[in-house]
Amino acid sequence: MLRRILISLLVLAGVTAPVPMASGAVPPFRSDRLEAMADALDKAGIAALPDGEHRLSLAGATVLVVKKSGTVEHIGYALFSEEQRTLTGAVIGNFLERYSLEANLPVQREKTLDVQLLEDGVSFPRGGDLNSLLKLSREPGLPLRLSQMGGRKYLLEWGSFAMVFPSDAELLLGRGQAENDRRLPEELAAAPAPTTPPLPSSETLTRRQDGLLEEQLGWYYLPGLNANRYFTALPDGSLQAVDTPAHPSETMANMLAGLVEPGAITVQIKRSVYGLNQDYFTISLQALSGYARQFGCTPYWGLIAQDEELLEGELILRNEAAGFNHVLRLQVPYTVLAAKEGCIQARLTPFVPTHSLKYLFEETRQ
């Protein structure tokens, strides 16, 4: 019944032919903003850099450029030590370095810096302004602290300096909604295959009533929506990830976690995009798991319903640091899961702010 309902909806929406695979082309820059900053520096030179971290000199300051797998992922002032970077995390560290450098570059602007700061919700309660970040980086030993304010804002305290900024994905990642919509299909398709995580110690697992061993890694929003992984114990005492038609939801959870090879399974995605529009694209299931690992998202999976033909589940890819969630409703035929070949259907609502997630759940359950 679930499969017949979904097929009917797709036909009504005008999807009568196979949805093409997203190309997965590797972009030279992770965002339009980074490309504009490279233009103001030395675009040809930056684009020609090999993968790795590179430090350039600019007006007495050091600029950090990070390139991975052919894509420039970061350009900003080199503000933080390795230890400080561990404290801020990559998302916030990159934002602060990029945001402070961009303010001093001759890039095309539609607004003054003061207006931009006001619209971005960035303020400085004490100790200086945006240029203070570069000055503080030259004073080693100052205490650095990052904290969240009610889940909607961050507070950075560095010595006597304080800066407040929103937990907003568009601000922190340097990409607007239209750009996110444009780039997401290719980023999903181009994601590298996830590395298989190490097996847990059997002492950390909980035995369920059906005999499966469960690694409990936390839940999100609802207890049934979790990051748990599932195993069986072999006669020699070693662990094996659950991969069996007898436990389809647990098998799916392990596939999303990178513990079980998904084979040739593809995901046909119906996506809600800016302006109440929708589009369609197809990626591999392996790419979906790889994207989560590449972009720092934790996959939370939960079973919603199942019948004799398929199961329906909710998948949330949560990026806690950037404050967004990709929310997917998946419909998975048992035959596809068992054969590791064929197509599953998904409905995607991307880049949902964390503070708006509860409203999305209320809408989808009405």
Secondary structure, 3 states (H helix, E strand, C coil): CHHHHHHHHHHHCCCCCCCCECCCCCCCECCHHHHHHHHHHCHHHHHCCCCEEEEEEECCEEEEEEEECCEEEEEEECCCCHHHHHHHHHHHHHHHHHHHHHCCCCCCCCCCHHHHHHHHCCEEEECCCCCHHHHHCCCCCCCEEEEEECCCEEEEEECCEEEEEECCHHHHHCCCHHHHHHHHHHHHHHCCCCCCCCCCCHHHCEECCCCCEEECCCECCCCCCECCEEEEECCCCCEEECCCCCCHHHHHHHHHCCCCCCCEEEEEEEEEECCCEEEEEEEEHHHHHHHHHHCCCEEEEEEEEECCCEEEEEEEEEECCCCEEEEEEEEEEHHHHHHCEEEEEEEEEEEEEHHHHHHHHHHHCC
